Amino acid sequence: MVVTSSLGRQNVHYRDERVLMGTLRALEAKGLAERVPKSAPATYVGGPLQDRVRLTTAGTTALAIAISIPPTRRAPDTTPAPAPTAAKTAVRSR
């Protein structure tokens, strides 16, 4: 992610996607992301360098935990399975 400034406003971009500034600020406030000033190339020739956004060690750990959590399991079904019908259980004799 990079942070750019245009017309007095800051914008956050990740590849071709925009990221809400509030999201970045929330991550920074929790110590999960940090800005590295002027560490990313300019958007255009002669433009100012951009601030790169990186996950902190805590952010990397939180992300790893979040993506490795198995999906929640449903409670076991307590309804007994239906009993097989007589037609299905009858043995045919030849």
N, CA, C and O of each residue as an XYZ file, in Angstrom:
376
protein
N       0.847     -1.165      0.000
C       0.000      0.000      0.000
C       0.889      1.224      0.000
O       1.997      1.214      0.536
N       0.384      2.265     -0.607
C       1.087      3.540     -0.579
C       0.098      4.649     -0.241
O      -1.099      4.543     -0.510
N       0.622      5.704      0.349
C      -0.176      6.872      0.689
C       0.286      8.007     -0.204
O       1.477      8.308     -0.274
N      -0.659      8.635     -0.885
C      -0.346      9.772     -1.744
C      -1.107     10.992     -1.241
O      -2.097     10.873     -0.519
N      -0.634     12.144     -1.630
C      -1.328     13.387     -1.297
C      -1.674     14.110     -2.586
O      -0.848     14.218     -3.492
N      -2.891     14.600     -2.660
C      -3.334     15.348     -3.826
C      -4.357     16.374     -3.372
O      -5.341     16.036     -2.714
N      -4.119     17.627     -3.727
C      -5.029     18.716     -3.376
C      -5.313     18.760     -1.880
O      -6.439     19.031     -1.462
N      -4.293     18.495     -1.083
C      -4.417     18.571      0.356
C      -5.089     17.372      1.010
O      -5.314     17.367      2.220
N      -5.408     16.364      0.220
C      -6.046     15.157      0.773
C      -5.114     13.974      0.619
O      -4.380     13.873     -0.364
N      -5.145     13.084      1.587
C      -4.349     11.872      1.504
C      -5.217     10.743      0.966
O      -6.400     10.634      1.290
N      -4.606      9.911      0.142
C      -5.280      8.755     -0.427
C      -4.408      7.535     -0.206
O      -3.181      7.623     -0.227
N      -5.050      6.396      0.006
C      -4.328      5.144      0.200
C      -4.697      4.234     -0.970
O      -5.870      4.091     -1.317
N      -3.678      3.622     -1.572
C      -3.897      2.727     -2.703
C      -3.162      1.416     -2.467
O      -2.078      1.388     -1.885
N      -3.765      0.346     -2.924
C      -3.109     -0.961     -2.954
C      -3.321     -1.497     -4.350
O      -4.429     -1.887     -4.719
N      -2.251     -1.512     -5.122
C      -2.318     -1.880     -6.538
C      -3.359     -1.006     -7.210
O      -3.179      0.210     -7.263
N      -4.411     -1.557     -7.713
C      -5.444     -0.749     -8.384
C      -6.645     -0.475     -7.492
O      -7.653      0.056     -7.960
N      -6.554     -0.826     -6.231
C      -7.683     -0.672     -5.315
C      -7.446      0.495     -4.365
O      -6.317      0.755     -3.949
N      -8.512      1.183     -4.034
C      -8.436      2.231     -3.021
C      -8.722      1.616     -1.660
O      -9.502      0.672     -1.536
N      -8.087      2.159     -0.667
C      -8.286      1.719      0.712
C      -8.773      2.930      1.485
O      -8.264      4.034      1.291
N      -9.734      2.742      2.345
C     -10.238      3.863      3.134
C      -9.155      4.372      4.078
O      -8.462      3.590      4.728
N      -9.021      5.670      4.142
C      -8.036      6.277      5.031
C      -8.325      5.889      6.481
O      -7.400      5.700      7.271
N      -9.583      5.774      6.823
C      -9.967      5.362      8.174
C      -9.453      3.969      8.513
O      -9.096      3.690      9.658
N      -9.419      3.097      7.506
C      -8.899      1.748      7.718
C      -7.420      1.805      8.055
O      -6.962      1.156      8.995
N      -6.678      2.586      7.282
C      -5.246      2.731      7.553
C      -5.016      3.338      8.932
O      -4.162      2.863      9.681
N      -5.750      4.357      9.269
C      -5.576      4.999     10.578
C      -5.899      4.041     11.723
O      -5.233      4.057     12.758
N      -6.927      3.204     11.533
C      -7.279      2.224     12.566
C      -6.158      1.202     12.731
O      -5.815      0.831     13.854
N      -5.589      0.747     11.617
C      -4.480     -0.207     11.694
C      -3.271      0.425     12.370
O      -2.607     -0.215     13.186
N      -2.984      1.679     12.031
C      -1.856      2.383     12.661
C      -2.101      2.572     14.153
O      -1.188      2.392     14.959
N      -3.320      2.933     14.525
C      -3.646      3.166     15.933
C      -3.474      1.909     16.775
O      -3.135      1.982     17.956
N      -3.711      0.755     16.158
C      -3.576     -0.518     16.865
C      -2.164     -1.091     16.755
O      -1.884     -2.169     17.279
N      -1.281     -0.367     16.075
C       0.101     -0.826     15.947
C       0.261     -1.975     14.967
O       1.239     -2.719     15.034
N      -0.703     -2.126     14.051
C      -0.661     -3.231     13.101
C      -0.030     -2.834     11.766
O       0.383     -3.698     10.993
N       0.046     -1.527     11.494
C       0.645     -1.038     10.246
C       1.426      0.226     10.556
O       1.157      0.921     11.536
N       2.406      0.510      9.693
C       3.204      1.729      9.851
C       3.546      2.287      8.483
O       3.637      1.545      7.505
N       3.733      3.592      8.420
C       4.136      4.254      7.180
C       5.645      4.436      7.181
O       6.249      4.763      8.202
N       6.241      4.216      6.011
C       7.667      4.491      5.827
C       7.715      5.673      4.867
O       7.519      5.500      3.664
N       7.975      6.880      5.387
C       7.908      8.087      4.564
C       8.849      8.044      3.359
O      10.009      7.643      3.450
N       8.300      8.473      2.241
C       9.052      8.651      0.992
C       9.864      7.416      0.593
O      10.991      7.543      0.115
N       9.302      6.239      0.787
C      10.014      5.011      0.456
C       9.475      4.327     -0.807
O      10.029      3.319     -1.246
N       8.410      4.860     -1.387
C       7.824      4.296     -2.604
C       8.028      5.276     -3.756
O       8.076      6.487     -3.542
N       8.147      4.756     -4.974
C       8.372      5.643     -6.113
C       7.203      6.593     -6.350
O       6.086      6.361     -5.887
N       7.484      7.650     -7.070
C       6.460      8.643     -7.405
C       5.449      8.044     -8.377
O       5.756      7.112     -9.121
N       4.249      8.592     -8.355
C       3.198      8.142     -9.260
C       3.503      8.554    -10.696
O       3.172      7.829    -11.634
N       4.123      9.701    -10.871
C       4.452     10.212    -12.196
C       5.854     10.799    -12.171
O       6.377     11.128    -11.107
N       6.459     10.929    -13.339
C       7.821     11.449    -13.458
C       7.875     12.854    -12.872
O       7.084     13.723    -13.239
N       8.807     13.063    -11.968
C       8.953     14.364    -11.329
C       8.043     14.566    -10.136
O       8.116     15.604     -9.477
N       7.187     13.600     -9.843
C       6.270     13.716     -8.715
C       6.957     13.384     -7.406
O       8.075     12.868     -7.402
N       6.302     13.675     -6.302
C       6.898     13.395     -4.988
C       6.893     11.897     -4.690
O       6.036     11.151     -5.164
N       7.855     11.488     -3.906
C       7.878     10.096     -3.455
C       6.675      9.844     -2.562
O       6.178     10.757     -1.903
N       6.215      8.616     -2.545
C       5.046      8.242     -1.751
C       5.478      7.534     -0.475
O       6.592      7.019     -0.378
N       4.586      7.517      0.492
C       4.831      6.785      1.738
C       4.367      5.345      1.549
O       3.229      5.108      1.143
N       5.233      4.394      1.838
C       4.856      2.984      1.752
C       4.264      2.570      3.095
O       4.740      2.992      4.150
N       3.233      1.750      3.048
C       2.592      1.241      4.259
C       2.965     -0.226      4.390
O       2.838     -1.002      3.443
N       3.422     -0.588      5.564
C       3.835     -1.973      5.822
C       3.195     -2.469      7.110
O       2.903     -1.700      8.026
N       2.989     -3.778      7.147
C       2.510     -4.381      8.382
C       3.653     -4.417      9.388
O       4.804     -4.656      9.023
N       3.333     -4.181     10.640
C       4.314     -4.335     11.707
C       4.399     -5.827     12.046
O       3.660     -6.642     11.493
N       5.294     -6.165     12.947
C       5.381     -7.557     13.388
C       4.047     -7.994     13.983
O       3.580     -9.104     13.727
N       3.442     -7.126     14.772
C       2.137     -7.446     15.364
C       1.073     -7.598     14.276
O       0.202     -8.462     14.378
N       1.139     -6.766     13.238
C       0.189     -6.852     12.130
C       0.343     -8.141     11.348
O      -0.646     -8.758     10.950
N       1.590     -8.549     11.127
C       1.851     -9.803     10.420
C       1.325    -10.984     11.227
O       0.725    -11.905     10.673
N       1.551    -10.952     12.533
C       1.074    -12.023     13.403
C      -0.453    -12.077     13.402
O      -1.039    -13.155     13.301
N      -1.096    -10.910     13.516
C      -2.565    -10.860     13.534
C      -3.135    -11.381     12.218
O      -4.132    -12.104     12.221
N      -2.523    -11.028     11.106
C      -2.993    -11.504      9.809
C      -2.819    -13.019      9.700
O      -3.720    -13.718      9.237
N      -1.678    -13.516     10.121
C      -1.430    -14.960     10.062
C      -2.446    -15.725     10.901
O      -2.931    -16.778     10.487
N      -2.764    -15.201     12.065
C      -3.758    -15.850     12.922
C      -5.128    -15.808     12.264
O      -5.865    -16.794     12.283
N      -5.468    -14.662     11.681
C      -6.794    -14.506     11.072
C      -6.989    -15.435      9.881
O      -8.081    -15.972      9.697
N      -5.966    -15.634      9.079
C      -6.155    -16.473      7.894
C      -5.952    -17.952      8.178
O      -6.249    -18.788      7.325
N      -5.451    -18.292      9.364
C      -5.254    -19.705      9.675
C      -6.346    -20.281     10.558
O      -6.324    -21.472     10.869
N      -7.294    -19.462     10.964
C      -8.382    -19.949     11.811
C      -9.321    -20.795     10.952
O      -9.810    -20.320      9.926
N      -9.577    -22.026     11.351
C     -10.487    -22.851     10.562
C     -11.904    -22.286     10.629
O     -12.262    -21.612     11.595
N     -12.695    -22.556      9.619
C     -14.072    -22.053      9.657
C     -14.803    -22.604     10.873
O     -14.508    -23.699     11.350
N     -15.742    -21.839     11.354
C     -16.481    -22.278     12.534
C     -17.271    -23.532     12.197
O     -17.823    -23.668     11.105
N     -17.309    -24.416     13.132
C     -18.036    -25.668     12.927
C     -19.447    -25.516     13.436
O     -19.704    -24.852     14.440
N     -20.352    -26.144     12.723
C     -21.742    -26.139     13.177
C     -21.874    -27.084     14.353
O     -21.110    -28.040     14.490
N     -22.840    -26.809     15.188
C     -23.114    -27.700     16.313
C     -23.551    -29.045     15.760
O     -24.228    -29.105     14.734
N     -23.171    -30.116     16.427
C     -23.583    -31.431     15.923
C     -25.087    -31.529     15.848
O     -25.806    -31.037     16.717
N     -25.552    -32.173     14.794
C     -26.990    -32.345     14.603
C     -27.489    -33.398     15.587
O     -27.019    -34.536     15.579
N     -28.436    -33.016     16.430
C     -28.942    -33.943     17.446
C     -30.166    -34.704     16.964
O     -30.686    -35.565     17.674
N     -30.629    -34.386     15.754
C     -31.769    -35.099     15.210
C     -31.296    -36.461     14.716
O     -30.366    -36.532     13.914
N     -31.916    -37.542     15.178
C     -31.464    -38.859     14.723
C     -31.759    -39.039     13.238
O     -32.737    -38.505     12.715
N     -30.907    -39.792     12.581
C     -31.103    -40.078     11.170
C     -32.362    -40.915     11.008
O     -32.689    -41.716     11.884
N     -33.070    -40.739      9.899
C     -34.290    -41.530      9.714
C     -33.953    -43.013      9.591
O     -32.926    -43.389      9.025
N     -34.830    -43.836     10.129
C     -34.631    -45.289     10.068
C     -34.822    -45.753      8.628
O     -35.670    -45.224      7.909
N     -34.038    -46.737      8.209
C     -34.225    -47.233      6.839
C     -35.596    -47.865      6.685
O     -36.121    -48.479      7.614
N     -36.158    -47.709      5.516
C     -37.483    -48.279      5.266
C     -37.366    -49.768      5.017
O     -36.297    -50.269      4.666
N     -38.466    -50.470      5.199
C     -38.478    -51.923      5.030
C     -38.127    -52.309      3.602
O     -37.479    -53.333      3.381
N     -38.544    -51.507      2.632
C     -38.270    -51.835      1.233
C     -36.773    -51.783      0.948
O     -36.275    -52.557      0.130
N     -36.071    -50.904      1.592
C     -34.642    -50.781      1.351
C     -33.845    -51.849      2.080
O     -32.737    -52.194      1.668
N     -34.405    -52.370      3.160
C     -33.649    -53.330      3.955
C     -34.040    -54.791      3.663
O     -33.349    -55.715      4.092
N     -35.121    -54.990      2.950
C     -35.569    -56.354      2.665
C     -34.548    -57.048      1.767
O     -34.019    -56.462      0.822
N     -34.294    -58.287      2.082
C     -33.365    -59.076      1.291
C     -34.163    -59.827      0.241
O     -35.130    -60.519      0.561
N     -33.769    -59.694     -0.971
C     -34.470    -60.410     -2.034
C     -33.907    -61.819     -2.157
O     -32.694    -62.031     -2.140
N     -34.782    -62.729     -2.276
C     -34.335    -64.104     -2.471
C     -34.598    -64.501     -3.909
O     -35.616    -64.123     -4.488
N     -33.693    -65.251     -4.479
C     -33.853    -65.689     -5.869
C     -34.158    -67.122     -5.956
O     -34.323    -67.653     -7.055
